[in-house]
């Protein structure tokens, strides 16, 4: 599941994109930040996922942060300090989530949701045909052309060698940036409009 987490200082909030769904407001902060001015932005807002959904996502984010911290610590990249506040929050949220899961398993609402999920899964599985691995990896020749098809043009055109010399050369060397080459190529191609070429 994709998610976005953006942490910034409060004075830079106005520079961020405006089309981001927030947990609450721009003043939402993470407890335990150094200066208390660390807004957190998450792509799926509280109105879409609800309290339990946001809580589960926050636990995932904290687990990802813990995994990243441990990975960097093991790789010995930079000096990472242990933040007991993050660990306390993660443990508390995990405990609450386990309690919610225990309460939800006995409630009628969760049983209805579970039944709807099972029905949906069965419907999706019924739509998917059962294929063998060989069928999945083989090419579908009905959808692919058997050879190169050249488009028929209404106007004849002649490509002059002078135009080719205007294009930047890319040799694929270690210091060359292919993206820069493609941008320059696009600029040159969009700039030349010889007569008779469409």
C-alpha positions as YAML, in Angstrom:
chain: A
units: angstrom
residues:
- id: 1
  name: UNK
  ca: [0.00, 0.00, 0.00]
- id: 2
  name: UNK
  ca: [1.58, 3.32, -1.01]
- id: 3
  name: UNK
  ca: [1.83, 6.03, 1.57]
- id: 4
  name: UNK
  ca: [3.49, 9.36, 1.82]
- id: 5
  name: UNK
  ca: [5.08, 10.80, 4.91]
- id: 6
  name: UNK
  ca: [6.42, 14.32, 4.79]
- id: 7
  name: UNK
  ca: [8.13, 15.87, 7.78]
- id: 8
  name: UNK
  ca: [9.07, 19.53, 7.67]
- id: 9
  name: UNK
  ca: [9.49, 22.56, 9.87]
- id: 10
  name: UNK
  ca: [6.37, 24.59, 10.55]
- id: 11
  name: UNK
  ca: [7.67, 27.71, 8.80]
- id: 12
  name: UNK
  ca: [8.06, 25.77, 5.51]
- id: 13
  name: UNK
  ca: [4.51, 24.38, 5.47]
- id: 14
  name: UNK
  ca: [3.32, 27.07, 3.04]
- id: 15
  name: UNK
  ca: [5.86, 25.87, 0.45]
- id: 16
  name: UNK
  ca: [4.40, 22.35, 0.30]
- id: 17
  name: UNK
  ca: [1.82, 21.22, -2.29]
- id: 18
  name: UNK
  ca: [-1.78, 21.97, -1.39]
- id: 19
  name: UNK
  ca: [-3.34, 18.73, -2.71]
- id: 20
  name: UNK
  ca: [-2.27, 16.54, 0.21]
- id: 21
  name: UNK
  ca: [-4.80, 14.98, 2.59]
- id: 22
  name: UNK
  ca: [-3.85, 15.60, 6.21]
- id: 23
  name: UNK
  ca: [-4.53, 13.58, 9.34]
- id: 24
  name: UNK
  ca: [-6.09, 16.64, 10.96]
- id: 25
  name: UNK
  ca: [-4.67, 20.10, 10.29]
- id: 26
  name: UNK
  ca: [-1.40, 21.74, 9.38]
- id: 27
  name: UNK
  ca: [-0.69, 22.04, 13.10]
- id: 28
  name: UNK
  ca: [-0.70, 18.27, 13.71]
- id: 29
  name: UNK
  ca: [2.59, 17.37, 15.35]
- id: 30
  name: UNK
  ca: [4.43, 14.24, 16.32]
- id: 31
  name: UNK
  ca: [4.93, 13.90, 20.05]
- id: 32
  name: UNK
  ca: [8.56, 13.84, 20.98]
- id: 33
  name: UNK
  ca: [9.95, 15.92, 18.13]
- id: 34
  name: UNK
  ca: [12.92, 18.05, 19.07]
- id: 35
  name: UNK
  ca: [11.20, 21.42, 18.70]
- id: 36
  name: UNK
  ca: [7.51, 20.38, 18.61]
- id: 37
  name: UNK
  ca: [7.10, 21.82, 15.11]
- id: 38
  name: UNK
  ca: [7.06, 18.64, 13.01]
- id: 39
  name: UNK
  ca: [3.82, 18.37, 11.00]
- id: 40
  name: UNK
  ca: [3.04, 14.96, 9.58]
- id: 41
  name: UNK
  ca: [1.22, 14.62, 6.23]
- id: 42
  name: UNK
  ca: [-0.28, 11.29, 5.16]
- id: 43
  name: UNK
  ca: [-1.87, 10.69, 1.76]
- id: 44
  name: UNK
  ca: [-4.90, 8.92, 3.14]
- id: 45
  name: UNK
  ca: [-6.76, 11.21, 5.50]
- id: 46
  name: UNK
  ca: [-8.68, 10.40, 8.62]
- id: 47
  name: UNK
  ca: [-11.97, 10.85, 6.78]
- id: 48
  name: UNK
  ca: [-11.13, 8.01, 4.37]
- id: 49
  name: UNK
  ca: [-9.59, 5.42, 6.69]
- id: 50
  name: UNK
  ca: [-11.04, 6.29, 10.07]
- id: 51
  name: UNK
  ca: [-9.26, 6.24, 13.41]
- id: 52
  name: UNK
  ca: [-8.40, 2.53, 13.32]
- id: 53
  name: UNK
  ca: [-7.09, 2.73, 9.75]
- id: 54
  name: UNK
  ca: [-4.86, 5.70, 10.55]
- id: 55
  name: UNK
  ca: [-3.67, 3.98, 13.72]
- id: 56
  name: UNK
  ca: [-2.68, 0.87, 11.75]
- id: 57
  name: UNK
  ca: [-0.88, 3.02, 9.16]
- id: 58
  name: UNK
  ca: [1.00, 4.92, 11.88]
- id: 59
  name: UNK
  ca: [2.15, 1.59, 13.33]
- id: 60
  name: UNK
  ca: [3.39, 0.54, 9.89]
- id: 61
  name: UNK
  ca: [5.21, 3.86, 9.48]
- id: 62
  name: UNK
  ca: [6.86, 3.51, 12.87]
- id: 63
  name: UNK
  ca: [7.88, -0.06, 12.01]
- id: 64
  name: UNK
  ca: [9.35, 1.19, 8.72]
- id: 65
  name: UNK
  ca: [11.21, 3.93, 10.61]
- id: 66
  name: UNK
  ca: [12.54, 1.36, 13.09]
- id: 67
  name: UNK
  ca: [13.58, -0.95, 10.22]
- id: 68
  name: UNK
  ca: [15.31, 1.95, 8.43]
- id: 69
  name: UNK
  ca: [17.08, 3.04, 11.61]
- id: 70
  name: UNK
  ca: [18.30, -0.50, 12.33]
- id: 71
  name: UNK
  ca: [19.42, -0.95, 8.72]
- id: 72
  name: UNK
  ca: [21.41, 2.29, 8.80]
- id: 73
  name: UNK
  ca: [22.85, 1.41, 12.18]
- id: 74
  name: UNK
  ca: [23.99, -2.00, 10.86]
- id: 75
  name: UNK
  ca: [25.47, -0.37, 7.76]
- id: 76
  name: UNK
  ca: [27.33, 2.10, 9.99]
- id: 77
  name: UNK
  ca: [26.17, 5.10, 7.96]
- id: 78
  name: UNK
  ca: [26.26, 8.19, 10.11]
- id: 79
  name: UNK
  ca: [25.56, 8.39, 13.81]
- id: 80
  name: UNK
  ca: [22.01, 7.47, 14.79]
- id: 81
  name: UNK
  ca: [20.72, 8.17, 18.26]
- id: 82
  name: UNK
  ca: [18.18, 5.98, 20.02]
- id: 83
  name: UNK
  ca: [14.91, 7.86, 20.52]
- id: 84
  name: UNK
  ca: [13.00, 6.21, 23.38]
- id: 85
  name: UNK
  ca: [9.94, 8.39, 22.70]
- id: 86
  name: UNK
  ca: [9.36, 6.75, 19.29]
- id: 87
  name: UNK
  ca: [9.72, 3.30, 20.83]
- id: 88
  name: UNK
  ca: [7.20, 4.16, 23.58]
- id: 89
  name: UNK
  ca: [4.68, 5.44, 21.03]
- id: 90
  name: UNK
  ca: [5.13, 2.37, 18.82]
- id: 91
  name: UNK
  ca: [4.64, -0.03, 21.74]
- id: 92
  name: UNK
  ca: [1.57, 1.86, 23.01]
- id: 93
  name: UNK
  ca: [-0.04, 1.89, 19.54]
- id: 94
  name: UNK
  ca: [0.69, -1.81, 19.04]
- id: 95
  name: UNK
  ca: [-0.93, -2.59, 22.38]
- id: 96
  name: UNK
  ca: [-4.04, -0.55, 21.52]
- id: 97
  name: UNK
  ca: [-4.28, -2.19, 18.10]
- id: 98
  name: UNK
  ca: [-4.18, -5.66, 19.68]
- id: 99
  name: UNK
  ca: [-6.96, -4.58, 22.05]
- id: 100
  name: UNK
  ca: [-9.04, -3.26, 19.14]
- id: 101
  name: UNK
  ca: [-8.52, -6.50, 17.21]
- id: 102
  name: UNK
  ca: [-9.68, -8.50, 20.24]
- id: 103
  name: UNK
  ca: [-12.79, -6.35, 20.70]
- id: 104
  name: UNK
  ca: [-13.59, -6.28, 16.99]
- id: 105
  name: UNK
  ca: [-13.49, -10.06, 16.62]
- id: 106
  name: UNK
  ca: [-16.49, -10.43, 18.95]
- id: 107
  name: UNK
  ca: [-18.59, -7.59, 17.54]
- id: 108
  name: UNK
  ca: [-21.32, -8.08, 14.94]
- id: 109
  name: UNK
  ca: [-19.99, -5.24, 12.77]
- id: 110
  name: UNK
  ca: [-16.63, -6.94, 12.25]
- id: 111
  name: UNK
  ca: [-18.39, -10.20, 11.34]
- id: 112
  name: UNK
  ca: [-20.43, -8.37, 8.68]
- id: 113
  name: UNK
  ca: [-17.28, -6.70, 7.33]
- id: 114
  name: UNK
  ca: [-15.52, -10.05, 7.26]
- id: 115
  name: UNK
  ca: [-18.43, -11.64, 5.37]
- id: 116
  name: UNK
  ca: [-18.36, -8.80, 2.83]
- id: 117
  name: UNK
  ca: [-14.59, -9.22, 2.40]
- id: 118
  name: UNK
  ca: [-14.97, -12.97, 1.82]
- id: 119
  name: UNK
  ca: [-17.76, -12.40, -0.73]
- id: 120
  name: UNK
  ca: [-15.64, -9.82, -2.54]
- id: 121
  name: UNK
  ca: [-12.62, -12.15, -2.60]
- id: 122
  name: UNK
  ca: [-14.75, -14.98, -4.00]
- id: 123
  name: UNK
  ca: [-16.12, -12.65, -6.68]
- id: 124
  name: UNK
  ca: [-12.62, -11.53, -7.68]
- id: 125
  name: UNK
  ca: [-11.36, -15.11, -7.73]
- id: 126
  name: UNK
  ca: [-14.31, -16.13, -9.93]
- id: 127
  name: UNK
  ca: [-13.36, -13.43, -12.44]
- id: 128
  name: UNK
  ca: [-9.75, -14.60, -12.70]
- id: 129
  name: UNK
  ca: [-9.31, -17.57, -15.03]
- id: 130
  name: UNK
  ca: [-7.07, -20.39, -13.83]
- id: 131
  name: UNK
  ca: [-3.97, -20.52, -16.04]
- id: 132
  name: UNK
  ca: [-0.93, -22.71, -15.95]
- id: 133
  name: UNK
  ca: [2.51, -21.14, -15.68]
- id: 134
  name: UNK
  ca: [3.17, -22.07, -19.29]
- id: 135
  name: UNK
  ca: [0.03, -20.23, -20.43]
- id: 136
  name: UNK
  ca: [0.96, -17.16, -18.40]
- id: 137
  name: UNK
  ca: [4.47, -16.94, -19.83]
- id: 138
  name: UNK
  ca: [3.62, -17.67, -23.46]
- id: 139
  name: UNK
  ca: [3.09, -14.79, -25.87]
- id: 140
  name: UNK
  ca: [-0.39, -13.97, -27.09]
- id: 141
  name: UNK
  ca: [0.19, -13.74, -30.83]
- id: 142
  name: UNK
  ca: [-3.31, -12.45, -31.52]
- id: 143
  name: UNK
  ca: [-2.56, -9.17, -29.74]
- id: 144
  name: UNK
  ca: [0.97, -8.57, -31.06]
- id: 145
  name: UNK
  ca: [1.93, -7.61, -34.60]
- id: 146
  name: UNK
  ca: [4.07, -10.22, -36.34]
- id: 147
  name: UNK
  ca: [6.41, -7.68, -37.92]
- id: 148
  name: UNK
  ca: [7.26, -3.99, -37.92]
- id: 149
  name: UNK
  ca: [4.45, -1.97, -39.45]
- id: 150
  name: UNK
  ca: [5.39, 1.37, -40.97]
- id: 151
  name: UNK
  ca: [2.68, 4.02, -40.98]
- id: 152
  name: UNK
  ca: [1.52, 5.35, -44.33]
- id: 153
  name: UNK
  ca: [2.08, 9.10, -44.56]
- id: 154
  name: UNK
  ca: [0.09, 11.45, -46.77]
- id: 155
  name: UNK
  ca: [3.08, 13.73, -47.34]
- id: 156
  name: UNK
  ca: [6.49, 12.59, -48.56]
- id: 157
  name: UNK
  ca: [9.41, 13.95, -46.61]
- id: 158
  name: UNK
  ca: [13.15, 13.99, -46.92]
- id: 159
  name: UNK
  ca: [15.42, 13.80, -43.88]
- id: 160
  name: UNK
  ca: [18.40, 16.04, -44.51]
- id: 161
  name: UNK
  ca: [21.73, 15.20, -42.93]
- id: 162
  name: UNK
  ca: [22.09, 18.77, -41.65]
- id: 163
  name: UNK
  ca: [19.24, 18.11, -39.22]
- id: 164
  name: UNK
  ca: [20.97, 15.03, -37.83]
- id: 165
  name: UNK
  ca: [24.11, 17.05, -37.03]
- id: 166
  name: UNK
  ca: [22.01, 19.35, -34.83]
- id: 167
  name: UNK
  ca: [21.15, 16.48, -32.51]
- id: 168
  name: UNK
  ca: [23.36, 15.98, -29.43]
- id: 169
  name: UNK
  ca: [25.51, 12.86, -29.37]
- id: 170
  name: UNK
  ca: [25.25, 10.34, -26.57]
- id: 171
  name: UNK
  ca: [28.03, 7.79, -26.18]
- id: 172
  name: UNK
  ca: [26.92, 6.10, -22.96]
- id: 173
  name: UNK
  ca: [30.09, 6.98, -21.05]
- id: 174
  name: UNK
  ca: [30.16, 6.90, -17.26]
- id: 175
  name: UNK
  ca: [30.00, 10.69, -16.83]
- id: 176
  name: UNK
  ca: [27.15, 11.26, -19.29]
- id: 177
  name: UNK
  ca: [23.60, 11.75, -18.10]
- id: 178
  name: UNK
  ca: [21.09, 9.98, -20.37]
- id: 179
  name: UNK
  ca: [18.21, 12.08, -19.03]
- id: 180
  name: UNK
  ca: [20.02, 15.29, -19.96]
- id: 181
  name: UNK
  ca: [20.67, 13.88, -23.44]
- id: 182
  name: UNK
  ca: [16.99, 13.02, -23.90]
- id: 183
  name: UNK
  ca: [15.93, 16.51, -22.78]
- id: 184
  name: UNK
  ca: [18.35, 18.13, -25.24]
- id: 185
  name: UNK
  ca: [17.17, 15.73, -27.96]
- id: 186
  name: UNK
  ca: [13.56, 16.68, -27.27]
- id: 187
  name: UNK
  ca: [14.37, 20.42, -27.35]
- id: 188
  name: UNK
  ca: [16.18, 20.12, -30.70]
- id: 189
  name: UNK
  ca: [13.45, 17.94, -32.23]
- id: 190
  name: UNK
  ca: [10.64, 20.20, -31.06]
- id: 191
  name: UNK
  ca: [12.54, 23.26, -32.33]
- id: 192
  name: UNK
  ca: [13.01, 22.08, -35.91]
- id: 193
  name: UNK
  ca: [9.92, 22.03, -38.11]
- id: 194
  name: UNK
  ca: [11.13, 21.59, -41.69]
- id: 195
  name: UNK
  ca: [8.61, 21.95, -44.48]
- id: 196
  name: UNK
  ca: [6.96, 18.76, -45.65]
- id: 197
  name: UNK
  ca: [7.57, 16.86, -42.38]
- id: 198
  name: UNK
  ca: [4.62, 16.14, -40.15]
...
